[in-house]
């Protein structure tokens, strides 16, 4: 009942804050680069609305970037004037005009550029371009998450000409990748809830913390992204340990109620979020590597290498955590504390030490999720806030307090969110995911892998 009330409150908070921030971030932007990743300056991009009225024309800067702010959500047409490109350079897929859906926030639009194949052959006509490929647009923000899987979902209409099966395959992969990103955060949240009973509203901002720490290591210090990943995970683990040592541990010893601790977690979330806004700023920040990649085009599936690698690494980490919970002493102690803290303590288990280690692991997993999301979509101060609702949904769907259930719930939520756009508007896909959650809770309140408990 407490968690249900908390979720209702979270939905209300996210709805209010999301609507307040949406208008300030609306726009389309991108970066023009050739095959050698050299920026293209002086190219003109025109944006028109659904009625054909011109909104604005932007010119790419010395770094190849361009941006057009928008005043309202809707469908817009983004056109690259190929005559303003350097001689011999054209849009590789023969589509200099793209139709994009802008919802709640910025939308990144990419035009892959290449040299003209042969004299007299222009890629403007897709039928005459034997090497045409699908562009890789990447939407930066959605009502609930910053996950890169949303870009694949909203880009799906571009694949409709290749058949519904092609679109379904792309959405399935997108959903699996999105689910794995959610799972990294959800497993840690579920472990914390299982051992302490705390509904931690600050967990989403631990995701943001990881992205920011990686940004610090990569952009400020100048180390490569792989080193930034390690630094962010270590910082996330340390931050989780410090939280329990300095805040949650003392509150537990004082006998503070779970409702009070839940409210405190909301305060912690706001502290992290607005401290990030103060020091990092409200704009989206990108890492120095892997911002734009040539996609792998398999015909039936167009993906980028970073999606494959981050997805596989996230899967390996989730498997390692699962095996650790089953076969290691710490894992067995964690499950014992989650089942019955008093009984676990009577058998000699240091419950407080186990909980502190759980907070450390949860912080590390949340930070890793933040880094992987940021590799695809960049870092923004409220990225974790938008992800939190889906993380909660995954934990409740899979079974409260079970790490395995959180993983299963995350995959289901991720796949369902993306695949649902085959039959409903992309704007409604998160509503559908929460509708499934409600149905599961009505028919199986303990979740998919949860256990029934006697009440009263």
Secondary structure as a PSIPRED ss2 file (coil, helix, strand):
# PSIPRED VFORMAT (PSIPRED V4.0)

   1 X C   1.000  0.000  0.000
   2 X H   0.000  1.000  0.000
   3 X H   0.000  1.000  0.000
   4 X H   0.000  1.000  0.000
   5 X H   0.000  1.000  0.000
   6 X H   0.000  1.000  0.000
   7 X H   0.000  1.000  0.000
   8 X H   0.000  1.000  0.000
   9 X H   0.000  1.000  0.000
  10 X H   0.000  1.000  0.000
  11 X H   0.000  1.000  0.000
  12 X H   0.000  1.000  0.000
  13 X H   0.000  1.000  0.000
  14 X H   0.000  1.000  0.000
  15 X H   0.000  1.000  0.000
  16 X H   0.000  1.000  0.000
  17 X H   0.000  1.000  0.000
  18 X H   0.000  1.000  0.000
  19 X H   0.000  1.000  0.000
  20 X H   0.000  1.000  0.000
  21 X H   0.000  1.000  0.000
  22 X H   0.000  1.000  0.000
  23 X H   0.000  1.000  0.000
  24 X H   0.000  1.000  0.000
  25 X H   0.000  1.000  0.000
  26 X C   1.000  0.000  0.000
  27 X E   0.000  0.000  1.000
  28 X E   0.000  0.000  1.000
  29 X E   0.000  0.000  1.000
  30 X E   0.000  0.000  1.000
  31 X E   0.000  0.000  1.000
  32 X C   1.000  0.000  0.000
  33 X E   0.000  0.000  1.000
  34 X C   1.000  0.000  0.000
  35 X C   1.000  0.000  0.000
  36 X C   1.000  0.000  0.000
  37 X C   1.000  0.000  0.000
  38 X C   1.000  0.000  0.000
  39 X E   0.000  0.000  1.000
  40 X C   1.000  0.000  0.000
  41 X C   1.000  0.000  0.000
  42 X C   1.000  0.000  0.000
  43 X C   1.000  0.000  0.000
  44 X E   0.000  0.000  1.000
  45 X E   0.000  0.000  1.000
  46 X E   0.000  0.000  1.000
  47 X E   0.000  0.000  1.000
  48 X E   0.000  0.000  1.000
  49 X C   1.000  0.000  0.000
  50 X C   1.000  0.000  0.000
  51 X C   1.000  0.000  0.000
  52 X C   1.000  0.000  0.000
  53 X C   1.000  0.000  0.000
  54 X E   0.000  0.000  1.000
  55 X E   0.000  0.000  1.000
  56 X E   0.000  0.000  1.000
  57 X E   0.000  0.000  1.000
  58 X E   0.000  0.000  1.000
  59 X E   0.000  0.000  1.000
  60 X C   1.000  0.000  0.000
  61 X C   1.000  0.000  0.000
  62 X C   1.000  0.000  0.000
  63 X C   1.000  0.000  0.000
  64 X C   1.000  0.000  0.000
  65 X E   0.000  0.000  1.000
  66 X E   0.000  0.000  1.000
  67 X E   0.000  0.000  1.000
  68 X E   0.000  0.000  1.000
  69 X E   0.000  0.000  1.000
  70 X C   1.000  0.000  0.000
  71 X C   1.000  0.000  0.000
  72 X C   1.000  0.000  0.000
  73 X C   1.000  0.000  0.000
  74 X E   0.000  0.000  1.000
  75 X E   0.000  0.000  1.000
  76 X E   0.000  0.000  1.000
  77 X E   0.000  0.000  1.000
  78 X E   0.000  0.000  1.000
  79 X E   0.000  0.000  1.000
  80 X E   0.000  0.000  1.000
  81 X C   1.000  0.000  0.000
  82 X H   0.000  1.000  0.000
  83 X H   0.000  1.000  0.000
  84 X H   0.000  1.000  0.000
  85 X C   1.000  0.000  0.000
  86 X C   1.000  0.000  0.000
  87 X C   1.000  0.000  0.000
  88 X C   1.000  0.000  0.000
  89 X E   0.000  0.000  1.000
  90 X E   0.000  0.000  1.000
  91 X E   0.000  0.000  1.000
  92 X C   1.000  0.000  0.000
  93 X C   1.000  0.000  0.000
  94 X C   1.000  0.000  0.000
  95 X C   1.000  0.000  0.000
  96 X C   1.000  0.000  0.000
  97 X E   0.000  0.000  1.000
  98 X E   0.000  0.000  1.000
  99 X E   0.000  0.000  1.000
 100 X E   0.000  0.000  1.000
 101 X E   0.000  0.000  1.000
 102 X E   0.000  0.000  1.000
 103 X C   1.000  0.000  0.000
 104 X C   1.000  0.000  0.000
 105 X C   1.000  0.000  0.000
 106 X E   0.000  0.000  1.000
 107 X E   0.000  0.000  1.000
 108 X E   0.000  0.000  1.000
 109 X C   1.000  0.000  0.000
 110 X C   1.000  0.000  0.000
 111 X C   1.000  0.000  0.000
 112 X C   1.000  0.000  0.000
 113 X E   0.000  0.000  1.000
 114 X E   0.000  0.000  1.000
 115 X E   0.000  0.000  1.000
 116 X C   1.000  0.000  0.000
 117 X C   1.000  0.000  0.000
 118 X E   0.000  0.000  1.000
 119 X C   1.000  0.000  0.000
 120 X C   1.000  0.000  0.000
 121 X E   0.000  0.000  1.000
 122 X C   1.000  0.000  0.000
 123 X C   1.000  0.000  0.000
 124 X C   1.000  0.000  0.000
 125 X C   1.000  0.000  0.000
 126 X H   0.000  1.000  0.000
 127 X H   0.000  1.000  0.000
 128 X H   0.000  1.000  0.000
 129 X C   1.000  0.000  0.000
 130 X C   1.000  0.000  0.000
 131 X C   1.000  0.000  0.000
 132 X C   1.000  0.000  0.000
 133 X C   1.000  0.000  0.000
 134 X C   1.000  0.000  0.000
 135 X C   1.000  0.000  0.000
 136 X C   1.000  0.000  0.000
 137 X C   1.000  0.000  0.000
 138 X E   0.000  0.000  1.000
 139 X E   0.000  0.000  1.000
 140 X C   1.000  0.000  0.000
 141 X C   1.000  0.000  0.000
 142 X C   1.000  0.000  0.000
 143 X C   1.000  0.000  0.000
 144 X C   1.000  0.000  0.000
 145 X C   1.000  0.000  0.000
 146 X C   1.000  0.000  0.000
 147 X C   1.000  0.000  0.000
 148 X C   1.000  0.000  0.000
 149 X H   0.000  1.000  0.000
 150 X H   0.000  1.000  0.000
 151 X H   0.000  1.000  0.000
 152 X H   0.000  1.000  0.000
 153 X H   0.000  1.000  0.000
 154 X H   0.000  1.000  0.000
 155 X H   0.000  1.000  0.000
 156 X H   0.000  1.000  0.000
 157 X H   0.000  1.000  0.000
 158 X H   0.000  1.000  0.000
 159 X H   0.000  1.000  0.000
 160 X H   0.000  1.000  0.000
 161 X H   0.000  1.000  0.000
 162 X H   0.000  1.000  0.000
 163 X C   1.000  0.000  0.000
 164 X H   0.000  1.000  0.000
 165 X H   0.000  1.000  0.000
 166 X H   0.000  1.000  0.000
 167 X H   0.000  1.000  0.000
 168 X H   0.000  1.000  0.000
 169 X H   0.000  1.000  0.000
 170 X H   0.000  1.000  0.000
 171 X H   0.000  1.000  0.000
 172 X H   0.000  1.000  0.000
 173 X H   0.000  1.000  0.000
 174 X H   0.000  1.000  0.000
 175 X H   0.000  1.000  0.000
 176 X H   0.000  1.000  0.000
 177 X H   0.000  1.000  0.000
 178 X H   0.000  1.000  0.000
 179 X H   0.000  1.000  0.000
 180 X H   0.000  1.000  0.000
 181 X H   0.000  1.000  0.000
 182 X H   0.000  1.000  0.000
 183 X H   0.000  1.000  0.000
 184 X H   0.000  1.000  0.000
 185 X H   0.000  1.000  0.000
 186 X H   0.000  1.000  0.000
 187 X H   0.000  1.000  0.000
 188 X H   0.000  1.000  0.000
 189 X H   0.000  1.000  0.000
 190 X H   0.000  1.000  0.000
 191 X H   0.000  1.000  0.000
 192 X H   0.000  1.000  0.000
 193 X H   0.000  1.000  0.000
 194 X H   0.000  1.000  0.000
 195 X H   0.000  1.000  0.000
 196 X H   0.000  1.000  0.000
 197 X C   1.000  0.000  0.000
 198 X C   1.000  0.000  0.000
 199 X C   1.000  0.000  0.000
 200 X C   1.000  0.000  0.000
 201 X C   1.000  0.000  0.000
 202 X C   1.000  0.000  0.000
 203 X H   0.000  1.000  0.000
 204 X H   0.000  1.000  0.000
 205 X H   0.000  1.000  0.000
 206 X H   0.000  1.000  0.000
 207 X H   0.000  1.000  0.000
 208 X H   0.000  1.000  0.000
 209 X H   0.000  1.000  0.000
 210 X H   0.000  1.000  0.000
 211 X H   0.000  1.000  0.000
 212 X H   0.000  1.000  0.000
 213 X H   0.000  1.000  0.000
 214 X H   0.000  1.000  0.000
 215 X H   0.000  1.000  0.000
 216 X H   0.000  1.000  0.000
 217 X H   0.000  1.000  0.000
 218 X H   0.000  1.000  0.000
 219 X H   0.000  1.000  0.000
 220 X H   0.000  1.000  0.000
 221 X H   0.000  1.000  0.000
 222 X C   1.000  0.000  0.000
 223 X C   1.000  0.000  0.000
 224 X C   1.000  0.000  0.000
 225 X H   0.000  1.000  0.000
 226 X H   0.000  1.000  0.000
 227 X H   0.000  1.000  0.000
 228 X H   0.000  1.000  0.000
 229 X H   0.000  1.000  0.000
 230 X H   0.000  1.000  0.000
 231 X H   0.000  1.000  0.000
 232 X H   0.000  1.000  0.000
 233 X H   0.000  1.000  0.000
 234 X H   0.000  1.000  0.000
 235 X H   0.000  1.000  0.000
 236 X H   0.000  1.000  0.000
 237 X H   0.000  1.000  0.000
 238 X H   0.000  1.000  0.000
 239 X H   0.000  1.000  0.000
 240 X H   0.000  1.000  0.000
 241 X H   0.000  1.000  0.000
 242 X H   0.000  1.000  0.000
 243 X H   0.000  1.000  0.000
 244 X H   0.000  1.000  0.000
 245 X H   0.000  1.000  0.000
 246 X H   0.000  1.000  0.000
 247 X H   0.000  1.000  0.000
 248 X H   0.000  1.000  0.000
 249 X H   0.000  1.000  0.000
 250 X H   0.000  1.000  0.000
 251 X H   0.000  1.000  0.000
 252 X H   0.000  1.000  0.000
 253 X H   0.000  1.000  0.000
 254 X C   1.000  0.000  0.000
 255 X C   1.000  0.000  0.000
 256 X C   1.000  0.000  0.000
 257 X C   1.000  0.000  0.000
 258 X H   0.000  1.000  0.000
 259 X H   0.000  1.000  0.000
 260 X H   0.000  1.000  0.000
 261 X H   0.000  1.000  0.000
 262 X H   0.000  1.000  0.000
 263 X H   0.000  1.000  0.000
 264 X H   0.000  1.000  0.000
 265 X H   0.000  1.000  0.000
 266 X H   0.000  1.000  0.000
 267 X H   0.000  1.000  0.000
 268 X H   0.000  1.000  0.000
 269 X H   0.000  1.000  0.000
 270 X H   0.000  1.000  0.000
 271 X H   0.000  1.000  0.000
 272 X H   0.000  1.000  0.000
 273 X H   0.000  1.000  0.000
 274 X H   0.000  1.000  0.000
 275 X H   0.000  1.000  0.000
 276 X H   0.000  1.000  0.000
 277 X H   0.000  1.000  0.000
 278 X H   0.000  1.000  0.000
 279 X H   0.000  1.000  0.000
 280 X H   0.000  1.000  0.000
 281 X C   1.000  0.000  0.000
 282 X C   1.000  0.000  0.000
 283 X C   1.000  0.000  0.000
 284 X C   1.000  0.000  0.000
 285 X E   0.000  0.000  1.000
 286 X C   1.000  0.000  0.000
 287 X C   1.000  0.000  0.000
 288 X C   1.000  0.000  0.000
 289 X C   1.000  0.000  0.000
 290 X C   1.000  0.000  0.000
 291 X C   1.000  0.000  0.000
 292 X C   1.000  0.000  0.000
 293 X C   1.000  0.000  0.000
 294 X C   1.000  0.000  0.000
 295 X C   1.000  0.000  0.000
 296 X E   0.000  0.000  1.000
 297 X E   0.000  0.000  1.000
 298 X C   1.000  0.000  0.000
 299 X C   1.000  0.000  0.000
 300 X C   1.000  0.000  0.000
 301 X C   1.000  0.000  0.000
 302 X E   0.000  0.000  1.000
 303 X E   0.000  0.000  1.000
 304 X C   1.000  0.000  0.000
 305 X H   0.000  1.000  0.000
 306 X H   0.000  1.000  0.000
 307 X H   0.000  1.000  0.000
 308 X H   0.000  1.000  0.000
 309 X H   0.000  1.000  0.000
 310 X H   0.000  1.000  0.000
 311 X H   0.000  1.000  0.000
 312 X H   0.000  1.000  0.000
 313 X H   0.000  1.000  0.000
 314 X H   0.000  1.000  0.000
 315 X H   0.000  1.000  0.000
 316 X H   0.000  1.000  0.000
 317 X H   0.000  1.000  0.000
 318 X H   0.000  1.000  0.000
 319 X H   0.000  1.000  0.000
 320 X H   0.000  1.000  0.000
 321 X H   0.000  1.000  0.000
 322 X H   0.000  1.000  0.000
 323 X H   0.000  1.000  0.000
 324 X H   0.000  1.000  0.000
 325 X H   0.000  1.000  0.000
 326 X H   0.000  1.000  0.000
 327 X H   0.000  1.000  0.000
 328 X C   1.000  0.000  0.000
 329 X H   0.000  1.000  0.000
 330 X H   0.000  1.000  0.000
 331 X H   0.000  1.000  0.000
 332 X H   0.000  1.000  0.000
 333 X H   0.000  1.000  0.000
 334 X H   0.000  1.000  0.000
 335 X H   0.000  1.000  0.000
 336 X H   0.000  1.000  0.000
 337 X H   0.000  1.000  0.000
 338 X H   0.000  1.000  0.000
 339 X H   0.000  1.000  0.000
 340 X C   1.000  0.000  0.000
 341 X H   0.000  1.000  0.000
 342 X H   0.000  1.000  0.000
 343 X H   0.000  1.000  0.000
 344 X H   0.000  1.000  0.000
 345 X H   0.000  1.000  0.000
 346 X H   0.000  1.000  0.000
 347 X C   1.000  0.000  0.000
 348 X C   1.000  0.000  0.000
 349 X C   1.000  0.000  0.000
 350 X C   1.000  0.000  0.000
 351 X H   0.000  1.000  0.000
 352 X H   0.000  1.000  0.000
 353 X H   0.000  1.000  0.000
 354 X H   0.000  1.000  0.000
 355 X H   0.000  1.000  0.000
 356 X H   0.000  1.000  0.000
 357 X H   0.000  1.000  0.000
 358 X H   0.000  1.000  0.000
 359 X H   0.000  1.000  0.000
 360 X H   0.000  1.000  0.000
 361 X H   0.000  1.000  0.000
 362 X H   0.000  1.000  0.000
 363 X H   0.000  1.000  0.000
 364 X H   0.000  1.000  0.000
 365 X H   0.000  1.000  0.000
 366 X H   0.000  1.000  0.000
 367 X H   0.000  1.000  0.000
 368 X H   0.000  1.000  0.000
 369 X H   0.000  1.000  0.000
 370 X H   0.000  1.000  0.000
 371 X H   0.000  1.000  0.000
 372 X H   0.000  1.000  0.000
 373 X H   0.000  1.000  0.000
 374 X H   0.000  1.000  0.000
 375 X H   0.000  1.000  0.000
 376 X H   0.000  1.000  0.000
 377 X H   0.000  1.000  0.000
 378 X C   1.000  0.000  0.000
 379 X E   0.000  0.000  1.000
 380 X C   1.000  0.000  0.000
 381 X C   1.000  0.000  0.000
 382 X C   1.000  0.000  0.000
 383 X H   0.000  1.000  0.000
 384 X H   0.000  1.000  0.000
 385 X H   0.000  1.000  0.000
 386 X H   0.000  1.000  0.000
 387 X H   0.000  1.000  0.000
 388 X H   0.000  1.000  0.000
 389 X H   0.000  1.000  0.000
 390 X H   0.000  1.000  0.000
 391 X H   0.000  1.000  0.000
 392 X H   0.000  1.000  0.000
 393 X H   0.000  1.000  0.000
 394 X H   0.000  1.000  0.000
 395 X H   0.000  1.000  0.000
 396 X H   0.000  1.000  0.000
 397 X H   0.000  1.000  0.000
 398 X H   0.000  1.000  0.000
 399 X C   1.000  0.000  0.000
 400 X C   1.000  0.000  0.000
 401 X C   1.000  0.000  0.000
 402 X C   1.000  0.000  0.000
 403 X H   0.000  1.000  0.000
 404 X H   0.000  1.000  0.000
 405 X H   0.000  1.000  0.000
 406 X H   0.000  1.000  0.000
 407 X H   0.000  1.000  0.000
 408 X H   0.000  1.000  0.000
 409 X H   0.000  1.000  0.000
 410 X H   0.000  1.000  0.000
 411 X H   0.000  1.000  0.000
 412 X H   0.000  1.000  0.000
 413 X H   0.000  1.000  0.000
 414 X H   0.000  1.000  0.000
 415 X H   0.000  1.000  0.000
 416 X H   0.000  1.000  0.000
 417 X H   0.000  1.000  0.000
 418 X H   0.000  1.000  0.000
 419 X H   0.000  1.000  0.000
 420 X H   0.000  1.000  0.000
 421 X H   0.000  1.000  0.000
 422 X H   0.000  1.000  0.000
 423 X C   1.000  0.000  0.000
 424 X C   1.000  0.000  0.000
 425 X C   1.000  0.000  0.000
 426 X H   0.000  1.000  0.000
 427 X H   0.000  1.000  0.000
 428 X H   0.000  1.000  0.000
 429 X H   0.000  1.000  0.000
 430 X H   0.000  1.000  0.000
 431 X H   0.000  1.000  0.000
 432 X H   0.000  1.000  0.000
 433 X H   0.000  1.000  0.000
 434 X H   0.000  1.000  0.000
 435 X H   0.000  1.000  0.000
 436 X H   0.000  1.000  0.000
 437 X H   0.000  1.000  0.000
 438 X H   0.000  1.000  0.000
 439 X H   0.000  1.000  0.000
 440 X H   0.000  1.000  0.000
 441 X H   0.000  1.000  0.000
 442 X H   0.000  1.000  0.000
 443 X H   0.000  1.000  0.000
 444 X C   1.000  0.000  0.000
 445 X C   1.000  0.000  0.000
 446 X C   1.000  0.000  0.000
 447 X C   1.000  0.000  0.000
 448 X C   1.000  0.000  0.000
 449 X C   1.000  0.000  0.000
 450 X C   1.000  0.000  0.000
 451 X C   1.000  0.000  0.000
 452 X C   1.000  0.000  0.000
 453 X C   1.000  0.000  0.000
 454 X C   1.000  0.000  0.000
 455 X C   1.000  0.000  0.000
 456 X C   1.000  0.000  0.000
